[in-house]
Amino acid sequence: MEASVDCRSEVTSETARALLELMDGFARSGPSEEELAVSKSFQLGSFAVSRETPGSLVQDEVARVVLGLPEEEWRTWRDRVAAVTLDEVRAVARSLFDPGPASS
């Protein structure tokens, strides 16, 4: 996990503590129902826009092949995103946003 901020030198420590607290809070409770709904709406809405040009379609297909993803990856992507549950997202948040020893 990586995070970055742009702040003045005199508030660097305070900013780092606030970032770790934010990550800790997200690890504990994850997003709200509303946050998940907004995120899903954005992802689903921007999917078609991100694939409007032949170049972007080729780029997606190259990425699919390089990553070893199945042929139906893009055809089923929207349905899979729409099916993501709050419990699933919270489980991932716990695994990704736990600052661990860095928060000590």
N, C-alpha and C positions, 0 to 999 in steps of 0.2 A: 504494500500500500504506500502510495506517495501522495503528499499534499504540499502545496506551496502557497505562500502569501507574500504580498508586497506591503511592507510597513517601514516606518521610520526606525532607525537603530535604537532609539531610546524606549521603544515599546515592543521590541522583539521578544523578550522573555514573556511579557504579559500576553502577547499575541499567540505565542507557542502554547502557553498554558490554556488559553481559550480554545485553540484548535484541538488540543488533546481532550479537553472537556466535551467539546462538541462530538468528537469521535467516540468518546466513552458513552455519551448519551445515546448516540445512534446505535452503538453496539448493544446497549441495554434494551432499547425499545423499538429501534428501527423506525421506519416511516409510519405516518398515520394513514388511515384509509384514504383521506383526501389527497395526501402527497402521492400515494401510489396511483390513484386515479388520474391525477394531473400528469404524472410521469408517463403512464401508459398512453394517455391521450396524445401527449407530445410525440412519443416514439411511434405510435401508429399513424399519426397524422403526417409526420415528417418522412416516413418510410418511402412513400411514393415520390415525394419531392426530391429525395436524395437519389432517386433512380431515373430521373427524367431524361438524361442524355445517353447516347450510345456508349460514350466513354465511361460513364459511371456504372452502366450495366456490365461492361467488360471488366472493370476494376472489381466489382462484386464477384463476378464469376472466377476471376483469377484468385481472389482471396479465398473463395470457397474451395477451389482445387488445391491451393497451397496448404490450407488448413485441414484438408481431408474431410470436409463436410459433405453430407449426402446431397445428391442431385436435387432433392425436394427442399433444400434449405430455405431458399427465398420464397418458394411457393407456400410454405407452411409457417413462415416466420411470424406473420401478423397473428395467426391463430394461437401460436405458442406464447407470444407476448400477452395477448388478451387473456390467456388462461392462467397467468402467473398469479399466485395467491399472496395475500398479506403475510401469512405464516412462512411461506417460502422466502419472501424478501427479507423478513425479519431474521430468519436463520442465516441467510447469506450476510446480512448486516453484522450479525454477531461474529461471524468468522472473519470478515474483512476489516471491520472498524474497531476491533479490540486493540487499543494502543499498547497493551501489555506492559513490559518493563519501562518503556519510554515514558509512561505517565508518572512514574515514581519520582 
